[in-house]
Amino acid sequence: MSAPTPESAPAAIENIAIEKRAIDYVATIQSLTEQVNVFNAAINSNSASITPSSSPAEVAAASSAIQSSINSITSAVTATTKTIQASTGSPATKFEKRQATSPDALAAAIVALLVGISAALNSVIATLGLETALGFAAPLVAALSALIASLVPVVNDILGLVEALVDALLGGLSLALAGLVL
């Protein structure tokens, strides 16, 4: 093998940069889902600990723990978004990324993430009310939007796939909200 020449150095540097950025997007979202599921379990546990006979101090403690878990989910989603954004920076590899990533597999991974978060938020709505849940979830919703947007360079119609999935989730959420007494 010949030694690199000054003319071949930029190409070699670009190849190294591409290799550093290459990630498995489905596995990345699945890993995020595993992290989030730990926090979802904590949210569900804390929500279940609140009963009509809970003291205000108990409700406040559970509420604080729930907020902390939601903040942790938001941080994990934001970190994953940054990882994905860093990996999608090279226009030379966009075609390869689109070809290597299955839209259905990526959409399924995103759905699994959203379903877990939705279920945990439903338990928060049921125990602490919609107003509190919305206050806790606003930064999370923004982080999830950024995550989905970061995947646009990876799969052509990811927004369309996710839109259909979110519509289905919102239908389930509306059923949960319909049972609330305001």
C-alpha positions in Angstrom: 0.0 0.0 0.0 1.4 3.4 -0.9 1.8 6.3 1.5 -0.9 8.9 1.4 -0.2 11.9 -0.7 -1.2 15.5 0.1 -3.9 15.2 -2.6 -5.4 12.0 -1.0 -5.3 13.4 2.6 -8.7 15.2 2.4 -10.4 12.1 1.2 -8.7 10.0 3.9 -9.8 12.5 6.5 -13.4 12.5 5.2 -13.5 8.7 5.3 -12.4 8.7 8.9 -15.0 11.3 9.7 -17.7 9.2 8.0 -16.7 6.1 9.9 -16.9 8.0 13.2 -20.3 9.2 12.3 -21.7 5.9 11.1 -24.3 4.6 13.6 -27.1 2.1 13.5 -30.1 4.4 13.9 -32.6 1.7 14.8 -30.3 0.3 17.5 -29.7 3.9 18.7 -33.5 4.5 19.1 -33.9 1.0 20.7 -31.1 1.8 23.2 -32.8 5.1 24.0 -36.1 3.2 24.5 -34.3 0.9 27.0 -33.0 3.9 28.9 -36.4 5.5 28.9 -38.2 2.4 30.1 -36.2 2.6 33.3 -37.6 6.1 33.9 -41.1 5.0 32.7 -41.1 2.3 35.4 -40.1 4.9 38.0 -42.9 7.2 36.8 -45.5 4.4 36.9 -44.3 3.3 40.4 -44.6 6.9 41.7 -47.9 7.4 40.1 -49.2 4.2 41.6 -48.1 5.3 45.0 -50.5 8.2 44.9 -53.9 7.3 46.2 -56.9 9.4 47.2 -55.8 9.1 50.8 -52.2 10.2 50.2 -51.1 13.2 52.2 -50.1 16.4 50.4 -46.5 15.7 51.4 -46.7 12.2 49.8 -48.2 13.7 46.7 -45.5 16.4 46.5 -42.8 13.8 47.0 -44.2 11.5 44.3 -44.7 14.5 42.0 -41.1 15.6 42.4 -39.9 12.1 41.7 -42.1 12.0 38.6 -40.8 15.3 37.4 -37.2 14.2 37.9 -37.9 11.0 35.8 -39.5 13.1 33.0 -36.5 15.4 33.1 -34.2 12.4 32.8 -36.1 11.1 29.8 -35.8 14.6 28.2 -32.1 14.6 28.8 -31.7 11.1 27.3 -33.8 12.1 24.2 -31.7 15.3 23.8 -28.4 13.3 24.0 -29.6 10.8 21.4 -30.7 13.6 19.2 -27.3 15.2 19.3 -25.7 11.8 18.5 -28.0 11.4 15.5 -27.4 15.0 14.3 -23.6 14.5 14.5 -23.9 11.4 12.4 -26.0 12.9 9.7 -23.6 15.8 8.9 -22.0 14.3 5.8 -23.9 14.9 2.5 -21.7 12.2 0.9 -23.2 9.5 3.0 -26.9 10.5 3.0 -27.7 8.1 0.2 -26.0 5.2 1.9 -27.7 6.1 5.2 -31.1 6.1 3.5 -30.4 2.8 1.8 -29.0 1.1 5.0 -31.9 2.1 7.3 -35.2 0.4 7.1 -38.0 2.9 7.3 -40.3 0.4 8.9 -37.8 -0.8 11.4 -36.9 2.8 12.4 -40.6 3.7 12.6 -41.3 0.6 14.8 -38.4 1.7 17.1 -39.8 5.2 17.4 -43.3 3.8 18.1 -42.0 1.6 20.9 -40.4 4.7 22.4 -43.5 6.8 22.0 -45.8 4.1 23.3 -43.8 3.7 26.5 -43.6 7.4 27.1 -47.3 7.8 26.4 -48.3 5.1 28.8 -46.2 6.7 31.6 -47.7 10.1 30.9 -51.2 8.6 31.0 -50.5 7.4 34.5 -49.3 10.9 35.4 -52.5 12.4 34.0 -54.6 9.9 35.9 -53.0 10.6 39.2 -51.8 14.2 39.1 -54.1 15.7 36.5 -53.7 17.1 33.0 -52.4 20.5 34.0 -49.5 19.0 36.0 -48.7 16.4 33.3 -48.6 19.1 30.6 -46.3 21.2 32.7 -43.9 18.3 33.2 -44.1 17.1 29.6 -43.6 20.4 27.6 -39.8 20.1 27.4 -40.1 16.4 26.7 -42.4 17.1 23.8 -39.9 19.6 22.3 -37.1 17.1 22.8 -39.1 14.3 21.0 -39.9 16.7 18.1 -36.2 17.5 17.8 -35.4 13.7 17.8 -37.9 13.0 15.0 -36.6 16.0 13.0 -33.0 14.7 13.4 -34.0 11.5 11.6 -35.3 13.3 8.5 -31.9 12.9 6.7 -31.9 9.2 7.6 -35.2 8.1 6.1 -37.1 10.1 3.4 -40.6 9.9 4.8 -40.0 9.4 8.5 -42.2 12.3 9.3 -45.1 10.8 7.4 -44.6 7.4 9.1 -44.3 9.0 12.6 -47.3 11.2 11.9 -49.5 8.2 11.3 -48.2 6.6 14.5 -48.6 9.7 16.6 -52.2 10.0 15.3 -52.9 6.5 16.6 -51.2 7.4 19.9 -53.3 10.6 20.3 -56.4 8.5 19.7 -55.4 6.4 22.7 -54.6 9.5 24.7 -58.0 11.0 23.9 -59.6 7.9 25.3 -57.6 8.3 28.5 -58.6 12.0 28.7 -62.3 11.2 28.1 -62.3 9.3 31.4 -61.1 12.2 33.4 -63.4 14.2 35.6 -62.5 17.9 35.2 
